[in-house]
């Protein structure tokens, strides 16, 4: 991808957030609003394809999704997300390495996360995320499996690779994507 964009001075980014696959009818969220959301997501796929076919200069080079792919971090929610995202990539003629995702607070399994203590201050948070990141990553297991199944490229974080935090610099020459998941605790 870097070689494809080396000569270009532009990078078109399609930014999406709060897709909430698997959203449930609960207090404040009606069936009607869920139906509207589903209609919007289907329409988005079709309209993006039409725009790109009509205006070839506006084709995203990258899709950036900043959080809340799922509603409650469950496997079946990511199965729906996977189908939709594969369709999006196909319609936009993009590869999976052109998809950047950062998890949000809806991408963790709250049942798993409830047993983890919150840090007392930012130093404690830094210690947790540098020394015990594997433990604190467990509430994101389904999100990480989803990323792995989708063959999403991991981010660099210190000497490790992660779907949850880090940076990637392979998208375009001199361009970094940095993700900082703010939903750890």
SVG drawing of the C-alpha trace seen along z (x, -y; Angstrom):
<svg xmlns="http://www.w3.org/2000/svg" viewBox="-40 -16 50 32">
<polyline fill="none" stroke="black" stroke-width="0.4" points="0.0,0.0 2.8,-2.4 4.1,-2.1 0.7,-2.8 0.4,-6.1 4.0,-7.2 3.5,-9.5 0.2,-10.9 -0.2,-13.9 -3.7,-12.9 -5.0,-10.2 -8.8,-9.7 -10.0,-8.3 -13.5,-7.0 -14.1,-7.4 -16.9,-5.4 -17.8,-4.9 -20.5,-3.5 -21.7,-0.8 -23.1,1.2 -23.7,4.5 -26.0,6.6 -27.7,3.6 -30.6,4.8 -34.0,3.3 -33.7,1.9 -34.9,-1.1 -34.4,-4.1 -33.7,-2.0 -36.8,-1.0 -37.3,1.6 -38.0,-1.3 -34.6,-2.9 -32.9,0.5 -34.7,0.9 -33.6,-2.6 -30.0,-1.8 -30.1,1.4 -31.6,-0.4 -28.9,-3.1 -26.1,-0.6 -27.5,1.2 -28.0,-2.2 -24.5,-3.3 -23.0,-0.3 -25.1,-1.1 -24.6,-4.8 -20.8,-4.6 -20.5,-2.3 -22.6,-4.7 -20.5,-7.7 -17.3,-6.0 -18.5,-4.7 -19.6,-8.3 -16.7,-10.2 -13.6,-8.1 -11.4,-10.7 -13.2,-10.2 -12.3,-6.6 -11.2,-6.0 -7.6,-4.7 -8.3,-3.7 -11.4,-2.9 -10.9,-4.0 -13.4,-2.7 -13.1,-4.3 -14.9,-2.1 -18.1,-0.3 -18.1,2.1 -20.2,4.4 -22.9,3.6 -21.7,5.7 -18.5,7.5 -20.2,10.8 -19.1,13.2 -22.4,13.2 -22.2,9.4 -18.8,9.6 -20.1,12.3 -22.6,9.7 -19.9,7.0 -17.7,9.3 -20.3,9.8 -21.0,6.1 -17.3,5.1 -16.3,7.7 -19.1,6.3 -17.9,2.7 -14.3,3.6 -15.5,5.4 -17.7,2.5 -14.9,0.0 -12.3,2.4 -10.1,2.2 -8.0,4.9 -8.2,5.8 -4.9,4.1 -6.6,0.9 -9.0,1.2 -7.9,-0.4 -10.0,0.3 -9.8,-0.8 -12.1,0.8 -14.5,-1.2 -16.4,-0.7 -19.0,1.5 -16.3,3.8 -15.5,5.3 -17.5,8.0 -18.7,6.3 -19.3,9.6 -15.5,10.3 -14.4,6.8 -16.4,6.4 -13.8,8.4 -10.9,6.0 -9.9,3.2 -9.8,-0.3 -6.5,-2.1 -6.1,-4.5 -4.3,-7.1 -2.6,-7.5 0.7,-5.9 -1.2,-2.8 -2.9,-2.7 0.4,-3.0 1.8,-0.1 -1.2,2.1 -1.0,1.4 2.7,2.0 3.1,4.9 -0.3,6.6 -1.8,5.8 -2.5,9.5 -4.7,9.8 -6.6,6.5 -7.1,7.6 -9.3,10.5 -12.6,8.5 -11.7,7.8 -11.2,11.5 -14.1,11.6 -13.0,8.3 -9.4,9.7 -10.8,12.9 -12.9,10.9 -9.8,8.9 -7.8,12.1 -10.5,13.8 -10.8,10.7 -7.0,10.8 -6.7,7.2 -3.1,6.2 -2.0,5.7 -0.6,2.4 2.9,2.1 3.0,1.4 6.4,1.4 8.0,4.7 4.6,6.4 1.8,6.5 -1.8,5.7 -5.3,5.2 -6.0,2.9 -3.3,0.3 -0.4,-0.9 0.5,-2.4 0.8,-1.4 2.8,-3.3 2.4,-1.0 -0.6,-2.8 1.1,-5.7 4.5,-7.3 5.1,-9.4 1.6,-8.7 1.0,-7.0 -2.3,-5.6 -2.2,-5.6 -4.9,-4.0 -5.4,-4.6 -8.2,-2.5 -9.8,-4.5 -12.2,-1.7 -9.8,0.5 -11.3,-0.1"/>
</svg>
